[in-house]
Amino acid sequence: MAELSRKEPDSTAPRPDRPLIICVGGGKGGTGKSVVSLNLARQLAKEGFKVVLADLDLGGANLHIMAGIDRPRGTLREFFGGRVESLEALLTPVPHLQIFLIAGGDEAAGVVQPGSARKQKLARHIQRLDADVVVCDLGGNSSLDTLDLFFLSHFGVLVTTPEPTAVKNTYGFMKAALLRRLWRACPPHSPCRRLLDRVWDPESDEVDLSIAELMEKLRSESPELAREIERQHAGWSLDLVVNMADDELGRRVHQGLASVAQRFLDLGLNLLGNIPADEALRESILRGQPPLLNRPLFAVRMWERVAGALEPGMAVGVNEEIHFRDEVLHIQTEDLGPEAAAYLTLVYMGGRVLLSKRVEWSSSFFERAGSSLRQERVRFLHRTVIQAILSGRIPLSLPAPEGERPKAANSEGESPNP
């Protein structure tokens, strides 16, 4: 049996000398990732955070043009080529957006495929940037370089349109990201990595294994390692923005993706918001002007999370809608603070509370833990409750439709005549 690698402290966790990182990705180009990245950065800057927007679409960089910058101070090509020593030298002020921009490189080979050493160098320097938040706009693909940069994020955001090809590629990105994440968590030369290598191989009989089937095979080969991998996977979730969709269409796209992600990947997918089709946005891009949205919901929701992670004492919580038995449930989990010393999850349907679950914790935990750790605990509990509802471990009694509710008994306890 392979030995478990010792878990090191999380060196990427946000702290006073490290920024919080948001990565925006997806499996297909042209879905609006740059529009989402730009508006996330702008909204966070308007709320008072120091924000760096980094164009990490390696080989297809154009975010500086979208931001209205003709001549950035430099690009990642200079960084990879050693002509500048740090990303700080590439920071281009964008006064009209109140942010700083790191422009991507061109299609030179060392930028499109930077290699392991350059990629690790880029990751280290992003984590050292003097900023509160770094928003990374990634390429529209599922290459290993893109996936590894995606894992820098404290919040991972996927962008899709309602087009079937875009939705399919978004699911492909989620599956590839999950497999890569599990692979990185496995010790070198372990049964876990050998199994995942076979799953990656398109000629392998195991290429179509679901995550549940994969974990079952791993448990049979290395139970202790499987438990560690499951522990690291538990509670991991991603956020989704649906572009070119109104509220109803956005919910339907999210429902379909979230359903297959939960069933086949055991992965939570939160709907962060949607962007309705807007000809004015397209015209702005064609004129070389920033495609700005007026306080979009996805940016406001992300600001709430960022504030909870970076500002001590800020309320910590998460809200989400899920589809269950053809009904929409609203699930809210929050940290009630040091006096209550508890987390509370409420499940609503149409304004009615179907479930209230309270989890106590020691008040000394609140004093020791920063808001980022408390937010992580809230998200873990939130995902655990959702998974328990969807799997049936927590039974929910949904109210009957109005026309199917039983009639009340009369004063003598007998049912009234039909």
N, C-alpha and C positions, 0 to 999 in steps of 0.2 A: 504494500500500500504506500502510495506517495505521501510524504510528510507535508503537512500544511505549512505554507510560508507564514512567517510571523507578520501580523498586520501592523504596518507602520502608521504613525499618526498621519492624519489627512493634511498633507502639505498644501492642498489647494483650497482649504476652507477659508472663507472671507474673514479677515481680521484687520485691525487698524492699518497694517502695512501691506495688505494685499487687497486688490479690488475684487468685487463680486463680478462674476463673468456670466453673460448671457450669450448663448450661441444659437443662431438662427440657421436652420438647414432644411433639407428635403431631398427627395430622390430625383427631382426634375428641375431643369432650368426654366425660367420664364413664369414661375408661379407667383412672384411678388415678394421674394425673400428680402430684396434690397429695400423695397418700400416699407416693409415691416421693420427691418433693422433701423432704418433712418428715423422712422416715427417713434420707435421705442427710445432711441437715443435722445431725440429732441424732447420727448415728454419727460424723461427722467431728468434731463438738464433743466427744464423749466421748473421742476420741483426742488431744485437746489443742489442736485448732485453734480460732482465733477465727472463727466462722461467722456470716454474715448470710444469712437466708432472705428472698428478695424475691418478692412476689406480683406478677408481671407479666402476669397474665391480665386484660388491659385490658378493663374493662367487665363482667367476670364474677368479680371478686375475692371469695374467701371463705376464704383460707388462714388469716387471723387467727382465724376461728371454729374451724377445724379444729385450730389450735394451742392453743385454749382461752383466747383473748384476746378479751374482750368490747369493750374500749375501747382501741384502739391510740392511740399518741401523735398520729398523723396518718395521712393517706393520700396516695397519688400525686395526688389531686385538688388538694390544697394545694400540692404541688410544681409541677404543671403550671400552676396558677393564679398562681404567684409569691408565695404567702403564706408559704412557707418557701424559703430560699435554697439548701439542700442536702439530700441524702438523709439526712445524719447527724442532722438534726433530727427525722426520722421513725422513727429506730431505737427499737423497743419491746423492752425486755428480756423474754425468756421463760425465767425461772429454771429451771422444771422440765424444760426441754429444753436448757438451757445455750447458747442461741443468742440472736441479735437478729433481729427481724422488721421488714420494711418492708411495711406493709399496702397492698394495691392500692386503686384508686379505684372509684367507683361507675359507673353507666352514663351519666354526663354526656358530651356529645359530645366534649369536649376530652380525655377519657380514653380512650374507645373508639377514636377516631381522632385521635391526638395530633398528626399532621402531622410533616413532616420535621424542622423545627427543634426541636420538643419531643422528638422521638424521639432526635435526636442529643444533645440536652442530657441526657436520661436515660442514654444510653449512657456519656457522659463521666463523669457522677457515679457510676455503678455502678463504673467502672474506678478511681475515686479513693477508694472506701470504705476505711476503716481496718479491714481484715479480712484473714485468711489466705485464706479461701474465701468466695465468694458463690454460693449456689444459687438459680437463677432458675426459678420455676414459671411457664411460659408458657401462653397460651390454647390451646384445642383446635381450632386451625384453621391454614390455610396462607396467611393474609393476608400482604401484604408487610411490615406492621409486625411481625408475629410472626416472620417469617423473618429480618428484619434484626436483631431482638433475639437470635434464636437464634445468629447469627454472632458475638455477643460471647463465646461459649463457647470455652474451651480443651478441654472435653469436652462433646459433645452427646449427650444421652440421649433416646431415644424410648420411649414407653410405649404398649403395645397390650394388648388382650384377644384371646382366640382367635376372637371373633366375626368372621365374614367381612367385615362392613362396617368394623369397626375395623382389620382387617388391610389392607383395600383403602385406607382413608384414610391409614394409616401409610405405605404405599408412595407414595401421592400426595404426602404431606408430604416424603418423601425426594427425589422427583423435583423438586418445586417448590423445595426447598432447594438442590439441586444446580444447577438452572438459574439461580436467583437468585445463587448464589455465583459462577457463571461470568460472569453479567451484570455483577456488581460488579467482577470482575477485568478486564473489558474497558475500554479507553480510551473516553471519550465520543465519539460519532459514528463509531465504528469499524465495519467490516464485521461484527465479532463481535456487537456490540450489535444491529445491524440484523437479523442472523440470529436472535438469541435473541428479539427482539421478535416476529418472525414465528412462532417456536415457541410463544410465550405466547398468540398470537391463536387463539381457538377456531375461527375461520372460515378459518384458513390451512391450505393443503395440507400444511404442514410441522409441524403441531401434534403428530403422532404419531411424529416422528423419535426414534430411540434416540440415546443419547449418542454411540455409535460413528458413526452416520450423520451426526449433527450435526458432530462433529469432522472427518469426512471432507469435508463441504461447506466447513467453515472452512479446512481445509488447502488446498483448491483456490482459495479466495479470498484467503487471507492466511497463507502457510506460517509466517512468522516469528511472527506473533501466535498461531497455533495451537500452536506449540511452547511458547510462554510459558504459555498456558492449560493445556496438558497437564502442564507442570512443576508448576504450582500445584495441579492436581487430584490428581496422583500421591500416593498414600499417605493421602488423606483418608478417614476412616472414622467411623462413628457407632456408638453402643452401644444395645442394646435390652433392655428389661425387659418380660417378658410377665406381665401380671396375670391373676388368676383361672385359674391353670394349674399343674398339678403338673409335675415335672421332665420327664417324657416329652412331655407336650403342649407345654410351653414349648420343648423342642428341636425339635418338629415345626413349630411356628409360626415359629421362627427359621430353620429350614432352608428353608421356603418363601419367606420374605421375603428371606433372604440370597441365595438362588439367583436370584431375579428382579432383585434390586439389582445383583448382580454381572454378570448377563447384559445387562441393558438400561441400567444406569446406570454400570457399571464402578466401583461403590461398595462398600466393605467394610462389613459390618454384624456387630458383635461381640455375642454373647449375654452380657449382664452378669449376668442372673439372672432368676428368676421368683418370683411371689408366689402360693402356693396359695389357693384359695377358702377364706375364713375368716369364718364368721358373726360371730365376736367383733369383727372389724374393723368390720363394718357396724354392729354394735350400738354400738361406741365412737363412731362418727360420729353416729349418731342421738341419742346422749346428750350430744353436744357435747364429747366427750373426745378427745384426740389418738389417732389410730389407729397405735399404735406396734408395731413388729415387733421380735423378739428377734434382734439382730445378723444382719440379712438378708444373704445372700451378695452381692447386688448392691451393697450399701453397703460391705461389706468389700473387695470388689474395687476399688471406686472409691477407698476410702481408700488402698489400695496405690499407685494411680496418683498420687493427690494427694501422698502422702508422697514418692514418687520425684521429683515435680516441684518440691516446695518445700523438701525437706530435703537439704542437700548431703551427698554420700557415701552416700545411701540407694541400695539396690540398684535398678537400672533394668531393667525387663523387661515383657513382655506375654505372656499365654497366651490361647489361643483354640481352640475346636473348629470344624471345618468338615466338610461332607459331601462326599465324593468317591467316585464310582462305588459308591453305595449303602453306603459305609462311613464311619465317623466317625474322623477324624484329629485328633489333638491336636497343636497347633503352639505351640512355645515359643521366644521370642526374648529374649535377655538381653545386657546389656552386662557383659563379664567383668572390667571394671575396668582401672586404669592399668598393672598389672603384665602382664596378658595383652595389653592394647591391642587388643582385638578384640570383635566381636559374634558371637554363636553362635545359630543357629537349628536346632532339633531338631524332627523330625516323627515322631510316635509313632502306632502303631496297636496297641491292646490291650497296651501295655507294651513293644512291640518298636520299636526305632528304625529308621525307613525311610530317613531322610535326615538328614545332619549338614552344615550349611553354615556356614563360618567366614569372616568378613570382617575383615581387619586394618585398623587405623587408627593414626595417629601418636600416641604417648604425649603429645606436646605438646597434642594436641586435648583430651585429658582435663583438662589443667591450665587450658586457656582456657575450655572450655565448662562451663556450669552443668548441673545435673541435668535441667532442663527441656529444654534443647537436646539432650542425650543421649537423653532419653526420646523426643523427636520423631524422632531418627535411628533409634532402635530400632523405633518404630511404622512408619516408612517402609520399613525393610528387611523387617519382618514382613509388611506388605501386599504388597511386591514379590514375596516368596517365594510367598505364597498365590496371587497372580495368575498367577505363572509355573507353579505346579502345576495350577491350574484350566484354564489355556490350553494345557497340554501342553509348554510350553517347558522345564520341568523334569520329565523322565519319572520316574514312581514305579512300582515293581514291588510290587504288593500281594501279600501271602501268600495262597496258595490256601486255600479252606475246608478244614477238617479232612478231610472225606470225599473231597476231590479231589486230595490231595497224592500225588505219585508214590511208589511203593514203593521202598525202598532196594535197590541192587544187591547181589548176593552177593559173596563174597570173590574170585571169578574175574572180576568185572566184568559178569556176566550178570544180567539181570532174573530174579527168582524166578518160578516158574510161578504162574499165576492160581489 
